[in-house]
Amino acid sequence: MNLRNISAWSIRNPVPSLVLFAALTLAGIVSFLRMDVNDNPDIEFPAVSVMVSQPGAAPTELESQVTQRIEGAVRGVNGVDEISSRVSEGQSFTFVIFNIGVPVDRAVNDVRNAVAQVRSNLPEGILEPQVQLENVASGSPIAYYSAETTDMTLEQMSWYVDNVVSRRLLGVNGMAAVNRGGGVSREIRVILDPAKLQSYGITAAQVNNQLRQTNINAAGGRTQIAGSEQALRVIGNAQDAYRLGQQNIFVGGRRTVRLSELADVRDSFAEQRSLAMMNGRQVLSFGLSKSKGASDVTVFDEAAEVLRQLERENPKVHFRILYSGVDYIKSQYKSAMEALLEGA
């Protein structure tokens, strides 16, 4: 049957043609309504970041002992187009941009392998280097909110945002991260007693190294449990100050003492490094970042509903929107739909 016969058959039998046309039209309308509304399309840009932290280290020390060695390691990776670094107190950031067309998975693996090769040459006091793909689509938050209350201290409000608000928001489909600004973070402080250290013949650096080696969460491999393969994890982080204080410290001569015998171990809060102000009052702010492939509008609307639900559950806590790029997206979408209807 050639094209002329198909046309003639459709004219003689209009019902199947009309049904097919109606089905395709309906499918197109349904597909259009289910499309995500975003400001920009998702882009897989081959850029990788390497972050190395060493609390308290000076920028000059990090540059010579960490940054330059990281740059030297990744410079030999195939396909690298540009390398740039930024160093601040306690942190080193290295950004590796690959040539367009390099697979992003290969780029991340190559950088991770290069960093692993020089890991032994980096200072012992650094935290484990973090290598991750730079996500262009979800790099900046889609909205910022502030959290205010008259019934909590700054420490209590920080805990509430980190442990209640963030967890509820991360339950929203398409939510990638919730980043708090302002407030304080919980930490366990270990205040060593110099006299006791001297009496046991141990230094503060030795205590620090033992705590660093034992207080860590790590992968433990895989095993067969009840006929199925399960992943294992080694959980070593102390949950509170008391448990950390009960940890044994090796002092030599096959002797061990509890950490609480060498130091004052207490639950506390870290030094405040950021501040959020509104109308002359200190508040907490947090940004919402969507994951790749998610809709800006859908994620924002569902997050706003979660925050309204939290306000109903705790009337003394109020959330106020500081910035949202979603309003612009909605207005542009509305204008596009009006132009489409006028053109039709």
ZISULKA-V804131 format. One record per pair of residues at least 4 apart in sequence whose C-alpha atoms are under 6 Angstrom apart, sorted by the first residue. I is the first residue (numbers start at 1). J is the second residue. D is the distance in whole Angstrom. If there is no record, write none. Layout:
BEGIN
I:J:D / I:J:D
END
This chain:
BEGIN
1:5:6 / 5:9:6 / 9:13:6 / 10:14:5 / 36:295:5 / 37:295:5 / 38:295:6 / 38:296:5 / 39:329:6 / 42:137:5 / 46:98:5 / 46:104:5 / 47:96:6 / 47:97:4 / 47:98:6 / 47:134:5 / 48:95:6 / 48:96:5 / 48:132:6 / 48:133:5 / 48:134:5 / 49:94:6 / 49:95:5 / 49:131:6 / 49:132:6 / 50:93:6 / 50:94:5 / 50:130:6 / 50:131:5 / 51:92:6 / 51:93:5 / 51:129:6 / 51:130:5 / 52:91:6 / 52:92:5 / 52:129:5 / 53:90:6 / 53:91:4 / 53:126:6 / 53:127:5 / 54:90:5 / 54:126:4 / 55:90:5 / 56:90:5 / 57:90:5 / 58:89:5 / 59:87:6 / 59:88:5 / 59:89:5 / 61:65:6 / 62:66:5 / 63:67:5 / 63:68:6 / 64:68:6 / 71:75:6 / 73:114:5 / 74:114:6 / 79:98:6 / 79:99:6 / 80:98:4 / 81:97:6 / 81:98:5 / 81:99:5 / 82:97:5 / 83:95:6 / 83:96:5 / 84:94:6 / 84:95:5 / 85:93:5 / 85:94:4 / 86:93:5 / 87:92:5 / 106:110:6 / 135:139:6 / 138:290:6 / 138:291:6 / 141:287:6 / 141:288:5 / 141:289:4 / 142:288:6 / 142:289:6 / 142:324:6 / 142:325:6 / 143:287:6 / 143:288:5 / 143:323:5 / 143:324:4 / 144:286:6 / 144:287:4 / 144:322:5 / 144:323:5 / 145:285:6 / 145:286:5 / 145:320:6 / 145:321:4 / 145:322:5 / 146:284:5 / 146:285:4 / 146:319:6 / 146:320:5 / 147:284:5 / 147:318:6 / 147:319:5 / 148:283:6 / 148:317:6 / 148:318:5 / 149:316:6 / 149:317:5 / 152:156:6 / 152:157:6 / 158:183:5 / 159:163:6 / 160:164:5 / 161:165:5 / 161:166:6 / 162:166:5 / 166:178:6 / 170:175:6 / 174:290:6 / 174:291:5 / 174:294:5 / 175:290:5 / 175:291:6 / 176:289:5 / 176:290:5 / 176:291:5 / 177:289:5 / 178:287:6 / 178:288:5 / 179:286:5 / 179:287:5 / 180:285:6 / 180:286:4 / 181:285:5 / 181:286:6 / 182:274:5 / 182:275:4 / 182:276:5 / 182:284:5 / 183:284:6 / 184:272:5 / 185:269:6 / 185:270:5 / 186:269:4 / 187:268:5 / 187:269:5 / 187:270:6 / 188:266:6 / 188:267:5 / 188:268:6 / 189:265:6 / 189:266:5 / 190:264:6 / 190:265:5 / 191:263:5 / 191:264:5 / 192:262:6 / 192:263:4 / 193:262:6 / 193:263:5 / 196:262:6 / 197:202:5 / 202:251:6 / 211:215:6 / 215:236:5 / 215:237:4 / 216:236:5 / 216:237:5 / 217:234:6 / 217:235:5 / 217:236:5 / 218:233:6 / 218:234:5 / 219:233:5 / 220:232:5 / 220:233:5 / 220:234:6 / 221:232:5 / 222:230:6 / 222:231:4 / 222:232:6 / 223:229:6 / 223:230:6 / 224:228:5 / 224:229:5 / 238:243:6 / 238:244:5 / 241:265:6 / 241:266:5 / 241:267:5 / 245:259:5 / 245:260:5 / 245:265:6 / 246:258:5 / 247:258:5 / 247:259:6 / 248:256:6 / 248:257:5 / 248:258:4 / 249:256:5 / 249:257:5 / 249:258:6 / 250:256:4 / 251:255:6 / 251:256:6 / 276:282:6 / 276:283:5 / 276:284:6 / 277:281:5 / 277:282:5 / 277:283:6 / 297:326:6 / 311:315:5 / 311:317:6
END
